[in-house]
């Protein structure tokens, strides 16, 4: 697929996806949604890619939905089909791939520019970036499971403040609330995200894929359910060659040489 709204590049073992409509402050449209979905699938199928970083080109991360459609911008979606949320029809979302996805929020991020990064595993944000779940100020409601995710990371009262008011807040506050993982100077956002992504080059790909899936499933299961999920997978992982390699490489004080593929070697029932 040839991309026009994003760019895709490999930096060592990291796939860097850049929202690439700087003249529109990377405003979200159907093309961007489709291309991000394709790029995530592409990164997920490449065993050389160990993590994904998503950022924006220019001074913004994403200024929300492209409003060129005027008053009909949000119209036309079927009310019975939740799969189309985010104007992303049956998309691949960041939480669904078996590799860590880091949002590098380099500048302004509002609307879907905030709800989409909430689907990532980690968010690095500029301290001074202007952020906002502004949907209620546009006569809409938050999407992409923001009602669940924001309260899980920030607590119900903080989520109510941000989602109900649609107010603008800065990256520093986002980190204090837990909405962002870390806030850094604007010029350090991408470098910090890439440094974090590089840490995964030392981890076992299959172990990371299983752990990520369990983390996201933990959003909607009980303690006993999680224990029941972990037990068989822990046993399965312990019998795989990467468990042996992980221990031996530690004992022998050398870099591990992982043998398993997160694309081909996951348990059948995962």
Buried (B, 14 or more C-beta within 10 A) or exposed (E): EEBEBBBBEEEEBBBBBBBBBEEBBBBBBEBBBBBBBBBBBBBBEBBEBBBBBBBBBBBBBBBBBBBEEEEEBBEEEEEEEEEBBBBBBEBBBBBBBBBBBBBBBBBBBBBBBBBBBBBBBBBBBBBEBBBBBBBBBBEBEBBBBBBEBBBBBBEEEBBEBBBEBBBBBBBBBBBBBBBBBBBBEBEBBBEBBBEBBBEBBEBBBBBBBBBBBBEEEBEEEEEEEBEEBBEEBEEBBEEBEBBEBBEEBEEEEEEBEBBBEBBEBBEEEB
